Amino acid sequence: MQPRNMSMSGVVDLAAVKAAQEAKAKAEQARAETVRQGGGGAVSAASLVIDVDEAGFERDVLQRSTEVPVVIDFWAEWCEPCKQLSPLLERLAVEYNGRFVLAKIDVDANQMLMQQFGIQGIPAVFAVVAGQALPLFQGAAPEPQIRGTLDQLIQLAEQRFGLTGLAVDPDAEAGPGSEAEAAPEVPAGPYDALLEAAVQALDAGDLGGAVQAYKNVLSDDPGNTEAKLGLAQAELLQRVQDVDPQQVRKDAADKPADVQAQITAADLDLVGGHVEDAFGRLVDTVARTAGDDREAARVRLLELFEVVGSDDPRVTAARRALARALF
């Protein structure tokens, strides 16, 4: 067994924790600047509403759903309620400014997709989030009800899947010669001292202190990206602090159906720098389990995504693999 009060500094480069947090913040600032300048990282408002067929479903819906929630509007030309609902959904897709993408599927031309989703009548509206299909509502619902449903979907996508939507260039359709207004200067955050204290606690091996410091920030500012990342890293280190690596590896090898054994081994993989192994282990676990076991493996995988950071290409690849395993 490892000593109970050991320092994790020899296992994980804790100096990289702060660097990763700073890189994350810079990436978000760069994303905002891209939007302001109408750069290539942002999408146009027109691309938030797309027509999808069976051939493009995997690319346009499944793969896209690893980046942003995709709302599917099943419709047909002869459907009168569809003519009321579809324009409303299109308007809301633009209004929500990249928080979801609307995929329109003509059921007459895409019978296979209609059967796969079990559509009994139209209009029918589904969502796909990280490859997981969710029924939303059927029929031409009132706008307030639709807004409430979309708000819940967006909240779920962010909290459970870490999907915060797409950057939208507001001037993409304004034509040449238009200039975006200068973005206001972003003031320094009010939590610098707490965040610095958390990093110092990590460096000192005080994982409980680091966890509490990050939680203190998030209690006042739940969307603080730096605190979310730091908390995920500190909790990971705390989970593996007292485990026996040899026993964990043995349990995972001897008990492939033991979900908790696989989860603990994935934690250890990530702390040891074996990122792809950790992700692959949990994706495989999700693929071969169901119910609470599948949910536990999926949630832990999402937590590990937070540790590595959503900008890492290994996270992007694992999100796609997770989508395939779930769908």
C-alpha positions as CSV (number, residue, x, y, z in Angstrom):
1,M,0.0,0.0,0.0
2,Q,1.1,3.6,-0.6
3,P,1.4,5.7,2.5
4,R,-1.8,7.5,3.4
5,N,-0.2,11.0,3.4
6,M,1.9,10.6,0.4
7,S,2.5,13.5,-2.0
8,M,1.3,13.0,-5.6
9,S,3.9,15.4,-7.0
10,G,6.0,12.5,-8.2
11,V,3.2,11.0,-10.2
12,V,1.6,14.1,-11.7
13,D,3.4,17.3,-12.6
14,L,1.3,19.6,-10.5
15,A,3.0,22.6,-12.0
16,A,1.3,21.6,-15.2
17,V,-2.1,22.0,-13.4
18,K,-1.7,25.7,-13.2
19,A,-0.4,25.8,-16.8
20,A,-3.3,23.9,-18.0
21,Q,-5.7,26.2,-16.2
22,E,-4.0,29.2,-17.7
23,A,-4.1,27.7,-21.2
24,K,-7.8,26.9,-20.8
25,A,-8.5,30.5,-19.9
26,K,-6.4,31.8,-22.8
27,A,-8.2,29.4,-25.2
28,E,-11.6,30.8,-24.1
29,Q,-10.3,34.4,-24.6
30,A,-9.1,33.5,-28.0
31,R,-12.5,31.9,-28.9
32,A,-14.2,35.1,-27.8
33,E,-11.7,37.2,-29.9
34,T,-12.4,34.9,-32.9
35,V,-16.1,35.6,-32.6
36,R,-15.5,39.4,-32.3
37,Q,-13.3,39.4,-35.4
38,G,-15.4,37.0,-37.4
39,G,-12.6,34.5,-37.6
40,G,-12.6,31.0,-39.0
41,G,-13.2,29.4,-35.6
42,A,-16.8,30.7,-35.5
43,V,-19.8,29.5,-37.5
44,S,-22.4,31.6,-39.2
45,A,-26.0,31.8,-37.9
46,A,-27.1,30.1,-41.2
47,S,-25.2,27.0,-40.3
48,L,-27.2,26.5,-37.1
49,V,-30.1,25.1,-39.1
50,I,-29.2,22.2,-41.5
51,D,-31.1,19.6,-43.6
52,V,-29.9,16.1,-42.8
53,D,-30.4,12.8,-44.7
54,E,-29.5,9.2,-43.9
55,A,-26.2,9.5,-45.7
56,G,-25.0,12.4,-43.6
57,F,-26.6,11.5,-40.3
58,E,-23.4,10.2,-38.7
59,R,-21.4,13.2,-39.7
60,D,-24.0,15.9,-39.3
61,V,-25.8,14.6,-36.2
62,L,-23.8,12.0,-34.3
63,Q,-20.4,13.6,-34.7
64,R,-21.7,17.1,-34.3
65,S,-23.5,16.1,-31.1
66,T,-20.1,15.6,-29.4
67,E,-19.6,19.4,-29.8
68,V,-23.0,20.8,-29.4
69,P,-26.6,19.5,-28.7
70,V,-28.4,18.6,-31.9
71,V,-32.1,19.1,-32.0
72,I,-33.9,17.0,-34.6
73,D,-37.1,18.2,-36.3
74,F,-38.8,15.3,-38.0
75,W,-41.2,16.9,-40.6
76,A,-42.9,16.4,-43.9
77,E,-44.2,18.7,-46.6
78,W,-47.8,17.6,-46.2
79,C,-47.8,18.0,-42.4
80,E,-49.7,21.2,-41.4
81,P,-48.5,21.3,-37.8
82,C,-45.0,21.0,-39.1
83,K,-45.5,24.3,-41.0
84,Q,-46.1,26.0,-37.7
85,L,-43.4,24.3,-35.6
86,S,-40.5,24.2,-38.0
87,P,-40.2,28.0,-38.5
88,L,-40.4,28.5,-34.7
89,L,-37.5,26.0,-34.2
90,E,-35.4,27.7,-36.9
91,R,-35.9,31.1,-35.2
92,L,-35.0,29.7,-31.8
93,A,-31.9,28.0,-33.2
94,V,-30.6,31.4,-34.3
95,E,-31.8,33.2,-31.2
96,Y,-30.0,30.7,-28.9
97,N,-26.8,31.6,-30.7
98,G,-25.0,28.3,-31.0
99,R,-26.2,26.6,-27.8
100,F,-27.8,24.0,-30.1
101,V,-28.0,23.1,-33.8
102,L,-31.3,22.3,-35.5
103,A,-31.2,19.3,-37.9
104,K,-34.3,19.0,-40.1
105,I,-35.2,15.5,-41.4
106,D,-37.9,15.0,-44.0
107,V,-39.5,11.7,-43.0
108,D,-40.7,10.9,-46.5
109,A,-37.2,10.9,-47.8
110,N,-35.6,9.3,-44.8
111,Q,-37.8,6.4,-43.8
112,M,-35.0,4.4,-42.1
113,L,-34.2,7.3,-39.7
114,M,-37.9,7.6,-38.9
115,Q,-38.0,3.8,-38.0
116,Q,-34.7,4.0,-36.0
117,F,-36.2,6.7,-33.8
118,G,-39.5,5.0,-33.5
119,I,-41.4,8.0,-34.9
120,Q,-45.2,7.3,-34.8
121,G,-46.4,10.8,-35.8
122,I,-45.1,14.1,-36.8
123,P,-43.9,16.7,-36.0
124,A,-41.7,14.9,-33.6
125,V,-38.6,16.5,-31.9
126,F,-35.7,14.7,-30.5
127,A,-32.2,15.7,-29.3
128,V,-28.9,13.9,-29.7
129,V,-26.3,14.8,-27.0
130,A,-22.9,13.1,-27.1
131,G,-24.4,10.5,-29.3
132,Q,-27.3,9.8,-27.0
133,A,-30.9,10.3,-28.4
134,L,-33.4,12.0,-26.1
135,P,-37.1,12.4,-27.0
136,L,-38.2,16.0,-26.4
137,F,-41.8,16.5,-27.5
138,Q,-44.3,15.6,-30.2
139,G,-46.7,18.0,-32.0
140,A,-46.7,21.8,-32.3
141,A,-46.1,22.7,-28.7
142,P,-46.5,26.3,-27.4
143,E,-43.4,28.4,-27.6
144,P,-42.9,28.8,-23.8
145,Q,-43.0,25.1,-23.4
146,I,-40.5,24.6,-26.2
147,R,-38.2,27.3,-24.7
148,G,-38.3,25.5,-21.3
149,T,-37.5,22.2,-22.9
150,L,-34.5,23.7,-24.8
151,D,-33.2,25.4,-21.6
152,Q,-33.3,22.0,-19.8
153,L,-31.5,20.3,-22.7
154,I,-28.8,23.0,-22.8
155,Q,-28.3,22.7,-19.0
156,L,-28.1,18.9,-19.2
157,A,-25.6,19.1,-22.1
158,E,-23.3,21.4,-20.2
159,Q,-23.5,19.8,-16.8
160,R,-23.4,16.1,-17.8
161,F,-21.5,16.3,-21.1
162,G,-19.4,19.4,-20.9
163,L,-20.9,20.8,-24.1
164,T,-21.1,24.6,-24.1
165,G,-22.1,25.2,-27.7
166,L,-20.6,26.7,-30.8
167,A,-19.1,30.2,-31.3
168,V,-21.2,32.2,-33.7
169,D,-19.9,35.0,-35.9
170,P,-22.7,37.6,-35.7
171,D,-21.4,39.4,-38.9
172,A,-21.1,36.3,-41.1
173,E,-24.1,37.3,-43.2
174,A,-23.7,41.1,-42.9
175,G,-21.7,41.3,-46.1
176,P,-18.2,42.8,-46.8
177,G,-17.3,46.1,-45.2
178,S,-19.2,45.6,-41.9
179,E,-17.1,45.8,-38.8
180,A,-17.8,44.2,-35.5
181,E,-18.0,46.5,-32.5
182,A,-15.0,46.3,-30.2
183,A,-15.5,43.9,-27.4
184,P,-15.3,45.3,-23.9
185,E,-12.2,44.7,-22.0
186,V,-12.6,41.7,-19.7
187,P,-11.7,42.6,-16.1
188,A,-9.6,40.3,-14.0
189,G,-11.6,37.8,-12.1
190,P,-12.4,38.3,-8.4
191,Y,-11.2,34.8,-7.4
192,D,-7.5,35.0,-8.2
193,A,-6.4,34.7,-4.6
194,L,-8.6,31.6,-4.0
195,L,-7.4,30.0,-7.2
196,E,-3.8,30.6,-6.3
197,A,-4.3,29.2,-2.8
198,A,-5.8,26.0,-4.4
199,V,-2.7,25.6,-6.7
200,Q,-0.4,26.1,-3.7
201,A,-2.4,23.4,-1.8
202,L,-2.0,21.1,-4.7
203,D,1.8,21.7,-4.8
204,A,1.9,21.0,-1.0
205,G,0.0,17.7,-1.4
206,D,-3.0,19.2,0.6
207,L,-5.6,17.7,-1.7
208,G,-8.5,18.3,0.7
209,G,-7.6,22.0,1.0
210,A,-7.3,22.3,-2.8
211,V,-10.7,20.7,-3.3
212,Q,-12.4,23.0,-0.8
213,A,-10.7,26.1,-2.3
214,Y,-12.0,25.2,-5.8
215,K,-15.5,24.5,-4.4
216,N,-15.5,27.8,-2.6
217,V,-15.0,29.5,-6.0
218,L,-17.6,27.4,-7.7
219,S,-20.2,28.1,-5.0
220,D,-20.2,31.8,-6.0
221,D,-19.3,31.3,-9.7
222,P,-20.5,27.9,-10.9
223,G,-19.3,28.6,-14.5
224,N,-15.7,29.4,-13.5
225,T,-13.7,27.3,-16.0
226,E,-10.4,27.4,-14.1
227,A,-12.0,26.2,-10.9
228,K,-13.9,23.4,-12.7
229,L,-10.7,22.2,-14.2
230,G,-8.8,22.5,-11.0
231,L,-11.5,20.7,-9.0
232,A,-11.6,17.8,-11.4
233,Q,-7.8,17.4,-11.2
234,A,-7.7,17.7,-7.4
235,E,-10.5,15.2,-7.0
236,L,-8.8,12.7,-9.3
237,L,-5.6,12.9,-7.2
238,Q,-7.6,12.5,-4.0
239,R,-9.3,9.4,-5.4
240,V,-6.1,7.6,-6.1
241,Q,-4.1,8.9,-3.1
242,D,-4.7,5.8,-1.0
243,V,-5.0,3.0,-3.6
244,D,-2.6,0.2,-4.1
245,P,-1.7,0.4,-7.8
246,Q,-0.8,-3.3,-8.1
247,Q,-4.1,-4.4,-6.5
248,V,-6.1,-2.0,-8.7
249,R,-4.4,-3.4,-11.9
250,K,-5.0,-7.0,-10.7
251,D,-8.7,-6.3,-9.9
252,A,-9.2,-4.7,-13.3
253,A,-7.6,-7.6,-15.1
254,D,-9.3,-10.4,-13.0
255,K,-12.7,-8.8,-13.0
256,P,-13.5,-7.2,-16.4
257,A,-17.2,-7.0,-15.5
258,D,-16.5,-5.1,-12.3
259,V,-17.4,-1.6,-13.3
260,Q,-15.9,0.0,-10.2
261,A,-12.6,-1.8,-10.7
262,Q,-12.5,-0.5,-14.3
263,I,-13.3,3.1,-13.1
264,T,-10.5,3.0,-10.4
265,A,-8.1,1.6,-13.0
266,A,-9.0,4.4,-15.4
267,D,-8.3,7.0,-12.7
268,L,-4.9,5.4,-12.1
269,D,-4.2,5.3,-15.9
270,L,-4.8,9.0,-16.2
271,V,-2.7,9.9,-13.2
272,G,0.1,7.9,-14.7
273,G,-0.2,9.8,-18.0
274,H,-1.9,7.0,-19.9
275,V,-4.7,9.2,-21.2
276,E,-5.8,7.0,-24.2
277,D,-5.8,3.9,-22.0
278,A,-8.0,5.6,-19.4
279,F,-10.5,6.8,-22.0
280,G,-10.5,3.5,-23.9
281,R,-11.1,1.5,-20.8
282,L,-14.2,3.5,-19.8
283,V,-15.5,3.7,-23.4
284,D,-15.3,-0.1,-23.5
285,T,-17.0,-0.3,-20.2
286,V,-19.9,1.9,-21.3
287,A,-20.3,-0.2,-24.5
288,R,-20.7,-3.5,-22.6
289,T,-22.8,-2.4,-19.7
290,A,-26.3,-1.0,-19.1
291,G,-28.3,0.9,-16.5
292,D,-26.5,2.2,-13.4
293,D,-23.2,0.6,-14.3
294,R,-23.2,2.3,-17.7
295,E,-24.1,5.6,-16.2
296,A,-21.3,5.4,-13.6
297,A,-18.7,4.6,-16.2
298,R,-20.1,7.4,-18.5
299,V,-20.0,10.0,-15.7
300,R,-16.5,9.1,-14.7
301,L,-15.4,9.4,-18.3
302,L,-16.8,12.9,-18.5
303,E,-15.0,13.8,-15.3
304,L,-11.8,12.7,-16.8
305,F,-12.5,14.8,-19.9
306,E,-12.6,17.8,-17.5
307,V,-9.2,16.8,-16.1
308,V,-7.5,16.7,-19.5
309,G,-9.4,19.7,-21.0
310,S,-12.0,19.8,-23.8
311,D,-9.5,21.3,-26.3
312,D,-7.3,18.2,-26.2
313,P,-7.6,16.1,-29.4
314,R,-7.6,12.9,-27.3
315,V,-10.8,14.2,-25.6
316,T,-12.4,14.9,-28.9
317,A,-11.6,11.4,-30.2
318,A,-12.9,9.9,-27.0
319,R,-16.1,11.9,-27.2
320,R,-16.8,10.4,-30.6
321,A,-16.0,6.9,-29.4
322,L,-18.4,7.5,-26.5
323,A,-21.1,8.7,-28.8
324,R,-20.7,5.5,-30.9
325,A,-20.9,3.4,-27.7
326,L,-24.0,5.1,-26.5
327,F,-26.1,5.4,-29.7
